[in-house]
Each structure stands twice: as structure tokens, then as C-alpha cells.
């Protein structure tokens, strides 16, 4: 039964990889198209980008408008391009090489985990909304679809990168780095390179789990002023998922998950055919998300030591080979250790080389005459 479930999981994973890569690449191309698309609207009312900090609700510091906002968009395009190239360079060859050699073997790398987590979050978000509706809780949106498309492009690309900086970097990457650098119990990590503040390569110990919850909580609270308190729950779960990718692979992975989640609405708004194709893809991912929700739940329980404990049979160690040793001269069995791997018979004083006796050498080689009185 376990093998069948594993096969189902791996097939589901491959399908999700194909779909999510299609969504990511399409969104990536549209992002570049946006460079020329938004330029004519540079002086329009909604052509701005908010720069804020979280305390934990957003506190606006300034608005970038006109040319400053456009330059910022170009900078974000460069950042996203670097993230995508790193993602494809590190993950794509490894994933498909493993897939071609062992198609149903267990695989875990950047490509696979991004696709699986994206599907899982889509499923969990739908479940949360359904629960809210069951309890007659309203789930309003911020109405971003009502603002001009050029502004949507600006805001969603900005959110994909900037929100990862003000949540994952400030409330996860830097605190975890400082913990390992300064904590007395982390002497082995004193030589951490400064670039580790951007995540990647961390194990999930106490500091990682602590600041994962802190950053996810802040991420959830930050969305409540605009969306309502119901939005805390899906964004909190998404925050945990992004923190997981951040710690395991690096900030480029949390940015890509955020980008794929937010920016995919832009291609759908631009073209009706894309809208229909993406809609079909989301339905498939929604179903596959059930598989990955179960899979990651099991992995999480195993990580926290809740797997079934296996009983070990006690196997006593074999006795030393000289435990039944007898003196070749008098037959005595009581000895004292005199150093240098030698035993001396208490009764007659004959010296026995312990190591030679263990090697099954002959008595002539292994026994020494007693010392002179």
C-alpha cells in the first residue's frame, strides 16, 4: 500500500512541476512585457509604489511615483530574473536528470518543492475560505482587479519581492543568522558567512522554528488591515511555507513562490485564452494539493519525532576473548593487568601477552616467563 501511495505522490509531483513551471514562465515573460506596457502610464494617478515597514501592521514611509516608481520596477525585474535563473540553474538539471534515471524514486529539490507547496497552498486557501463561509464569515478582497492593469503590474511585482525583504529577511534571515553567530551553544557556526542572512542550508532547529512562526505571524497580521482578520489564516500558512523555502534553499525561493502566487493574475487579466487555460491548471493543482497536504503533514510529524517508535532488541556485547583465559603453567584464572597489554597470573607470576592471545597465537609466542623474584 505504501508503494502505491508513493507512486501516486511522484506522479502528482511531476504533473504539478509541469503546470507550475508553465505558470511561472508565463508570468516571467509578462513581467518583461510590462516594462514597455506600463511606461506610457508613468504620470497617471495610480502609478506609484508604497515603501513601508511592518510594526507588525504596515507603516507607510514614502510613495515612489512617476520615474522613481518605474526605475524601481526595472530593479524588481532584475531581482526576479536573478531568482528565476538561479532557480532553473540549480534545480532543473538535477530534477530531470533524476527523473530520467529513476522516474518513481523519491526526489526533493527546488523545482519539486516549489510546485508541491504551491499546489498545497492553493488547496489550503480554498479550504479556509470554505470554512469561513460555513461560519458565515465574510471574506472580502482588496479589489485590486478594479484598479488599472498597469498599477496591478506595479503593485504585484513589488509585493513579490519587497514583502519578502520586510518579513523573511528582517524577521527570519537576520535573527537566525545572529542566533547562530552569537549563541554560546552554537560555536560550530561562528564562521557563518554574511550572505547566510539570505537563507539556504539551515536545519530546522529551535531558532529556525521560532523565527519561522514570528515572521509568519507578522506576515499574516500585515494583511489584515486591507483584507480583514480572516486573511490572517491563509497568509500565516503561506508565511510558514515561504519561510521553509527561505531557510532550506534561500530567499530566491520564497520570492518565486510569492511571485507565482501573486503575479499569475496578470496574464489571466491580459488574455481570455490564458485565463481559461490557467483556470484549468488551477483545478488540477487544487486536486493535487490534497496529495501534497497529506505528504507534507506526514513529513512534519516525522520531523518532530511523532513517528511510531521502533523497539530495539538488546544484544549483549560478546565477552572479551581472554575472559576464560587459564595460565598455561599452573591453570590459574586470576590475573592482574601490568600494562602494555600484558596480564600476570596471580598464582605463579607467569606473564601473558593479552593481544597475542586474542590473535590466537601459539603459547610459545604468547606467553612470557615470569619475572625474576
C-alpha positions in Angstrom: 0.0 0.0 0.0 2.8 2.4 0.9 4.5 1.8 -2.5 1.2 2.6 -4.3 0.9 5.9 -2.4 4.5 6.7 -3.2 3.9 6.2 -6.9 0.7 8.4 -6.7 2.7 11.1 -5.0 5.5 11.1 -7.5 3.2 11.2 -10.5 1.2 14.0 -8.9 4.5 15.8 -8.3 5.6 15.6 -11.9 2.2 17.0 -13.1 2.4 19.8 -10.6 6.0 20.6 -11.8 4.9 20.9 -15.4 2.0 23.1 -14.5 3.7 25.4 -12.0 6.7 25.9 -14.3 4.3 26.9 -17.1 2.6 29.4 -14.8 6.0 30.7 -13.6 7.5 31.1 -17.1 4.3 32.7 -18.5 4.3 35.2 -15.6 8.0 35.8 -16.1 7.5 36.7 -19.8 4.6 39.0 -18.9 6.7 40.7 -16.3 9.2 41.7 -19.1 6.3 42.7 -21.3 5.2 45.0 -18.5 8.4 47.1 -18.9 7.0 48.6 -22.1 3.4 48.3 -21.2 3.5 50.5 -18.1 5.8 53.2 -19.4 3.1 55.3 -21.1 1.2 55.5 -17.8 4.1 56.9 -15.8 2.3 60.1 -14.8 -1.1 58.6 -14.1 -2.9 58.6 -10.7 -2.2 55.0 -9.8 1.4 54.9 -10.9 3.0 54.6 -7.5 4.7 52.0 -5.3 4.5 52.2 -1.4 7.6 51.7 0.7 6.7 50.6 4.2 7.9 48.8 7.3 6.0 46.3 9.5 5.3 47.0 13.2 3.6 44.5 12.6 0.9 46.3 10.6 2.3 48.3 7.6 3.6 51.8 8.3 4.0 53.8 5.1 7.3 55.6 4.8 7.1 57.1 1.3 5.5 56.6 -2.1 7.6 56.2 -5.2 5.9 57.9 -8.1 6.5 58.6 -11.8 10.1 57.9 -12.9 11.1 56.7 -9.4 8.4 54.0 -9.5 9.4 53.0 -13.0 13.0 52.7 -12.1 12.0 50.6 -9.0 10.0 48.3 -11.3 13.1 47.8 -13.5 15.1 46.9 -10.4 12.5 44.4 -9.4 12.6 42.9 -12.9 16.4 42.4 -12.4 15.9 40.8 -9.0 13.2 38.4 -10.3 15.3 37.5 -13.3 18.2 36.6 -11.0 15.9 34.5 -8.9 14.5 32.6 -11.9 17.9 31.9 -13.4 19.3 30.6 -10.1 16.2 28.5 -9.6 16.4 26.9 -13.0 20.2 26.5 -13.0 20.2 24.8 -9.6 17.0 22.8 -9.8 16.1 21.9 -13.4 19.0 19.7 -14.5 19.1 17.9 -11.2 15.4 17.2 -11.2 15.0 16.0 -14.8 18.3 14.0 -14.6 16.9 12.1 -11.6 13.6 11.8 -13.2 15.0 10.2 -16.4 17.1 7.6 -14.4 14.7 6.8 -11.6 11.2 8.2 -12.5 9.4 6.9 -9.4 12.1 7.4 -6.9 11.7 10.0 -4.1 13.0 13.4 -5.2 13.3 16.6 -3.2 14.8 19.7 -4.8 13.9 23.3 -5.6 11.8 22.5 -8.7 9.7 19.8 -7.0 9.2 21.6 -3.7 8.1 24.9 -5.2 5.4 23.1 -7.3 4.2 20.9 -4.5 4.0 23.7 -1.9 2.2 26.0 -4.5 -0.4 23.3 -5.0 -0.8 22.6 -1.3 -1.3 26.3 -0.5 -3.9 26.6 -3.3 -5.8 23.7 -1.7 -5.5 25.0 1.9 -6.6 28.5 0.8 -9.8 27.1 -0.7 -10.4 25.1 2.4 -10.0 28.1 4.7 -12.4 30.2 2.5 -15.0 27.4 2.6 -14.7 27.1 6.4 -15.2 30.9 6.7 -18.3 30.7 4.5 -19.7 27.8 6.6 -19.5 30.0 9.7 -20.9 33.0 7.7 -17.7 34.9 7.9 -17.2 37.4 5.0 -14.0 37.1 3.0 -13.7 40.4 1.2 -10.8 41.1 -1.2 -8.9 44.4 -1.6 -10.4 44.8 -5.0 -7.0 45.1 -6.8 -8.8 43.9 -10.0 -10.6 47.3 -10.0 -7.5 49.4 -10.4 -5.8 49.8 -13.8 -3.8 46.9 -15.1 -0.6 49.0 -15.2 -1.0 49.6 -11.5 -1.7 45.9 -10.8 1.6 45.0 -12.6 3.5 47.5 -10.4 1.9 46.5 -7.1 2.0 42.7 -7.5 5.7 42.6 -8.7 6.6 44.9 -5.8 4.8 42.7 -3.3 6.5 39.6 -4.5 10.0 41.0 -3.7 9.6 43.7 -1.2 7.3 41.8 1.2 9.9 39.0 1.3 12.5 41.6 2.4 10.5 43.2 5.2 9.2 39.8 6.5 11.5 36.9 5.7 14.8 38.8 5.6 14.2 41.2 8.6 12.2 38.8 10.8 13.7 35.4 9.9 17.0 35.5 8.0 18.8 38.1 10.1 17.6 36.9 13.5 18.5 33.2 12.7 21.9 34.3 11.4 22.6 36.3 14.6 21.4 33.5 16.8 23.9 31.0 15.3 26.6 33.7 15.3 26.2 34.8 18.9 24.6 32.0 20.8 27.1 30.3 23.2 25.8 26.8 22.2 26.5 27.4 18.5 30.3 27.5 18.5 30.4 25.4 15.3 28.5 28.2 13.5 30.8 31.1 14.4 32.3 31.2 10.9 28.9 31.8 9.2 29.3 33.9 6.1 27.3 37.1 6.0 25.4 36.0 2.9 23.7 33.4 5.1 21.2 36.1 6.2 19.6 35.4 2.8 18.8 31.8 3.9 19.7 28.5 2.4 21.2 25.4 4.1 19.7 25.8 7.5 18.5 22.8 9.6 15.1 23.2 11.4 16.1 23.6 15.0 14.8 25.9 17.8 15.9 29.3 16.3 14.6 28.4 12.8 11.2 27.2 14.0 10.9 30.2 16.4 11.5 32.9 13.8 9.5 31.0 11.2 6.5 31.4 13.5 7.4 35.0 14.2 7.8 36.0 10.6 4.7 34.1 9.5 2.6 35.8 12.3 3.8 39.2 11.2 3.2 38.3 7.6 -0.4 37.3 8.5 -1.1 40.4 10.6 0.2 42.7 8.0 -2.5 41.6 5.6 -5.4 42.1 8.0 -5.9 45.9 7.7 -6.6 45.7 4.0 -8.3 42.3 3.8 -9.9 41.7 7.2 -9.0 39.4 10.0 -9.9 36.3 8.0 -6.9 36.8 5.8 -4.5 36.1 8.7 -5.0 32.4 8.4 -4.1 31.7 4.8 -1.3 34.2 4.9 0.1 32.7 8.1 0.2 29.3 6.5 1.7 30.8 3.3 4.3 32.6 5.5 5.3 29.2 7.1 5.7 27.7 3.6 7.8 30.7 2.3 9.9 30.6 5.5 10.6 26.8 4.9 11.8 27.5 1.3 13.8 30.5 2.6 15.7 28.5 5.2 16.2 25.4 3.1 17.1 27.0 -0.3 17.4 30.7 0.1 15.4 33.9 -0.4 15.1 33.5 -4.1 12.7 30.5 -3.5 10.4 32.5 -1.2 10.3 35.3 -3.7 9.4 32.9 -6.5 6.6 31.3 -4.5 5.3 34.8 -3.7 5.7 35.9 -7.3 4.0 32.8 -8.8 1.1 33.2 -6.3 0.5 36.9 -6.8 1.6 37.8 -10.4 -0.2 34.9 -12.1 -3.4 37.1 -12.2 -1.8 39.5 -14.7 -1.5 37.0 -17.6 -5.1 36.0 -16.9 -6.3 39.6 -17.0 -4.5 40.3 -20.3 -5.8 37.4 -22.3 -9.1 35.4 -22.2 -7.4 32.2 -23.5 -4.8 32.4 -20.9 -7.5 32.9 -18.3 -9.2 29.7 -19.4 -6.0 27.6 -19.5 -4.8 28.9 -16.1 -8.3 28.1 -14.7 -8.0 24.5 -15.8 -4.5 24.3 -14.4 -5.7 25.6 -11.0 -8.4 23.0 -10.9 -5.8 20.3 -11.4 -3.4 21.8 -8.9 -6.3 22.1 -6.4 -6.8 18.3 -6.6 -3.1 17.5 -6.4 -2.9 19.8 -3.4 -4.7 17.2 -1.4 -1.9 14.7 -2.0 0.8 17.2 -1.0 -1.1 18.4 2.1 -1.0 14.8 3.3 2.6 14.3 2.2 3.9 17.4 4.0 1.8 16.7 7.1 3.4 13.3 7.4 6.9 14.8 6.9 6.2 17.4 9.5 5.1 14.8 12.1 8.1 12.7 11.4 10.4 15.7 11.8 9.0 16.4 15.2 9.6 12.8 16.3 6.0 11.6 16.2 6.7 8.6 14.1 6.0 5.2 15.6 8.8 4.2 17.9 10.6 1.1 16.9 11.6 -1.3 19.7 15.2 -2.5 19.6 16.3 -5.9 20.7 19.1 -5.8 23.3 22.0 -7.7 22.0 24.7 -8.1 24.7 28.3 -7.4 23.7 30.4 -10.5 23.3 32.8 -11.2 26.3 36.5 -10.4 25.9 38.3 -13.3 24.3 40.5 -13.6 27.5 37.6 -13.8 29.9 38.1 -17.6 30.3 41.9 -17.5 30.0 43.9 -20.0 32.0 47.5 -19.8 33.0 49.5 -22.4 30.9 51.8 -23.1 33.8 49.5 -23.5 36.8 46.0 -23.4 35.3 45.1 -20.3 37.4 42.3 -18.0 36.2 43.1 -14.9 38.3 45.3 -12.2 36.7 46.3 -8.6 37.2 47.0 -6.1 34.4 50.6 -4.9 34.4 50.4 -2.5 31.4 51.5 -2.6 27.8 48.7 -5.2 27.0 50.1 -7.9 29.4 48.5 -9.9 32.2 50.3 -11.6 35.1 49.0 -14.8 36.8 48.3 -14.1 40.5 49.2 -17.7 41.5 52.5 -18.3 39.7 53.5 -14.9 38.2 53.5 -16.0 34.6 53.1 -13.1 32.2 50.6 -13.4 29.3 50.5 -11.1 26.3 46.8 -10.2 26.0 46.9 -9.1 22.4 48.7 -12.1 21.1 46.3 -14.3 22.9 43.4 -12.6 21.2 45.1 -13.1 17.9 45.1 -16.9 18.6 48.9 -17.1 18.5 50.6 -20.2 19.9 51.6 -20.3 23.6 55.2 -20.2 22.7 54.6 -16.8 21.1 52.0 -15.5 23.5 53.4 -16.4 26.9 56.4 -14.9 28.6 58.3 -16.3 31.5 57.6 -14.9 35.0 59.8 -12.1 36.1 62.7 -13.0 38.4 61.8 -12.9 42.0 
